[in-house]
């Protein structure tokens, strides 16, 4: 059995590395066709399992590397980069820990607010918002209800309601057709 495992460890790592490298490069260049993203995410487990198997089979040789300062520096740098990569303060995109997070927090704040409060935010009246929702088939029993409660009562998602309300705003907070 051990001989079979030894003959499979390196080919498993090699094949999984090819998958991970190719799909990773495609993702890097935003070329996400077909199953590139799910293959990269899920088949990375093959790479991890192959590496762990390879480490177990070659543990004595691996620990021998740790006596070498250059090898220890390379392994230590890899561990440091891995730890820093999950730190939220670092990120190359604006939406990492920034705008996207702010958007999610804002949407949560709005959906947990009453329709009356949302009307104030939108510089509109609760009656107009009730009418706007009524046009889309959503019934509001009480404007003091939260967006989440109204959504639940109508079998909808609270984000759908926010889109229905905010999507009709013209940038001034007034719904289409609204006049002062």
GIQUI-V736230 format. One record per pair of residues at least 24 apart in sequence whose ideal C-beta (glycine too) atoms are under 10 Angstrom apart, sorted by the first residue. I is the first residue (numbers start at 1). J is the second residue. D is the distance in Angstrom with one decimal. If there is no record, write none. Layout:
I & J & D
I & J & D
//
This chain:
2 & 57 & 8.2
5 & 53 & 6.8
5 & 54 & 9.9
5 & 56 & 8.9
5 & 57 & 6.8
6 & 53 & 9.3
6 & 54 & 9.5
6 & 57 & 5.8
6 & 58 & 9.2
8 & 50 & 8.4
8 & 53 & 7.8
8 & 54 & 9.9
8 & 57 & 9.9
9 & 49 & 9.7
9 & 50 & 6.3
9 & 51 & 8.9
9 & 52 & 9.4
9 & 53 & 4.7
9 & 54 & 4.6
9 & 55 & 9.1
9 & 56 & 8.5
9 & 57 & 5.4
9 & 58 & 8.2
10 & 50 & 8.1
10 & 53 & 9.5
10 & 54 & 6.6
10 & 57 & 9.1
10 & 58 & 9.5
11 & 50 & 8.4
12 & 46 & 6.7
12 & 47 & 8.4
12 & 49 & 7.3
12 & 50 & 3.7
12 & 51 & 8.9
12 & 53 & 6.9
12 & 54 & 8.0
13 & 46 & 8.8
13 & 47 & 6.8
13 & 48 & 9.7
13 & 49 & 9.1
13 & 50 & 3.8
13 & 51 & 5.8
13 & 52 & 9.7
13 & 53 & 8.0
13 & 54 & 5.4
13 & 55 & 9.9
14 & 47 & 9.8
14 & 50 & 8.1
15 & 43 & 9.4
15 & 46 & 7.5
15 & 47 & 8.9
15 & 50 & 8.0
16 & 43 & 6.5
16 & 44 & 7.7
16 & 45 & 8.5
16 & 46 & 3.9
16 & 47 & 3.7
16 & 48 & 8.2
16 & 49 & 8.0
16 & 50 & 5.2
16 & 51 & 8.3
17 & 46 & 9.3
17 & 47 & 6.1
17 & 50 & 8.2
17 & 51 & 9.0
18 & 47 & 9.6
19 & 43 & 4.9
19 & 44 & 8.3
19 & 46 & 7.2
19 & 47 & 7.5
20 & 44 & 5.7
20 & 46 & 8.3
20 & 47 & 5.1
20 & 48 & 9.6
21 & 47 & 9.5
106 & 162 & 9.7
107 & 147 & 9.6
107 & 158 & 8.3
107 & 159 & 6.6
107 & 162 & 6.2
107 & 163 & 9.7
107 & 166 & 9.4
108 & 148 & 9.4
108 & 158 & 9.0
108 & 159 & 9.9
110 & 146 & 9.5
110 & 147 & 6.5
110 & 148 & 9.9
110 & 158 & 8.7
110 & 159 & 9.8
110 & 161 & 9.5
110 & 162 & 5.9
110 & 165 & 8.8
110 & 166 & 8.0
111 & 146 & 7.1
111 & 147 & 4.4
111 & 148 & 5.2
111 & 149 & 9.7
111 & 150 & 9.6
111 & 151 & 7.6
111 & 157 & 9.3
111 & 158 & 4.0
111 & 159 & 7.1
111 & 161 & 7.5
111 & 162 & 6.0
112 & 146 & 5.7
112 & 147 & 7.4
112 & 148 & 6.0
112 & 149 & 9.5
112 & 158 & 8.4
113 & 146 & 6.2
113 & 147 & 6.6
113 & 148 & 9.1
114 & 142 & 8.8
114 & 143 & 6.9
114 & 144 & 5.2
114 & 145 & 6.4
114 & 146 & 5.5
114 & 147 & 7.9
114 & 149 & 8.7
114 & 150 & 9.2
115 & 140 & 6.3
115 & 142 & 8.3
115 & 143 & 4.6
115 & 144 & 7.4
115 & 145 & 6.3
115 & 146 & 7.7
115 & 147 & 6.6
115 & 149 & 9.2
115 & 150 & 6.5
115 & 161 & 9.0
115 & 165 & 8.5
116 & 142 & 9.4
116 & 143 & 5.1
116 & 144 & 5.9
116 & 145 & 9.0
116 & 146 & 9.9
117 & 143 & 9.6
117 & 144 & 9.2
117 & 146 & 8.6
117 & 147 & 9.3
118 & 143 & 9.4
118 & 146 & 9.0
118 & 147 & 6.5
118 & 161 & 9.3
118 & 162 & 8.3
118 & 165 & 6.7
118 & 166 & 8.7
119 & 143 & 7.6
119 & 165 & 9.1
119 & 173 & 9.4
119 & 175 & 9.9
120 & 173 & 9.5
121 & 166 & 9.5
121 & 173 & 7.5
122 & 165 & 7.2
122 & 166 & 7.4
122 & 168 & 9.5
122 & 169 & 6.1
122 & 172 & 9.2
122 & 173 & 4.5
122 & 174 & 7.6
122 & 175 & 7.7
122 & 178 & 9.6
123 & 169 & 9.1
123 & 172 & 7.1
123 & 173 & 3.5
123 & 174 & 6.6
123 & 178 & 9.4
123 & 180 & 9.6
124 & 165 & 8.8
124 & 168 & 9.8
124 & 169 & 8.1
124 & 172 & 9.6
124 & 173 & 6.2
124 & 174 & 6.0
124 & 175 & 6.0
124 & 178 & 6.5
125 & 175 & 9.6
125 & 178 & 8.6
128 & 165 & 9.9
128 & 168 & 9.9
128 & 174 & 8.4
128 & 175 & 5.7
128 & 177 & 9.1
128 & 178 & 6.0
129 & 161 & 9.8
129 & 164 & 9.5
129 & 165 & 5.9
129 & 168 & 9.3
129 & 175 & 7.3
131 & 175 & 8.4
131 & 177 & 9.8
131 & 178 & 9.8
132 & 164 & 7.0
132 & 165 & 6.3
132 & 167 & 9.8
132 & 168 & 5.8
132 & 169 & 9.6
132 & 175 & 5.3
132 & 176 & 8.6
132 & 177 & 9.4
132 & 178 & 9.1
133 & 161 & 7.0
133 & 164 & 6.4
133 & 165 & 7.0
133 & 168 & 9.9
135 & 164 & 8.8
135 & 168 & 9.0
135 & 175 & 9.9
136 & 160 & 8.9
136 & 161 & 8.8
136 & 164 & 5.2
136 & 165 & 9.4
136 & 168 & 9.4
137 & 164 & 9.8
138 & 164 & 7.1
138 & 165 & 9.6
//
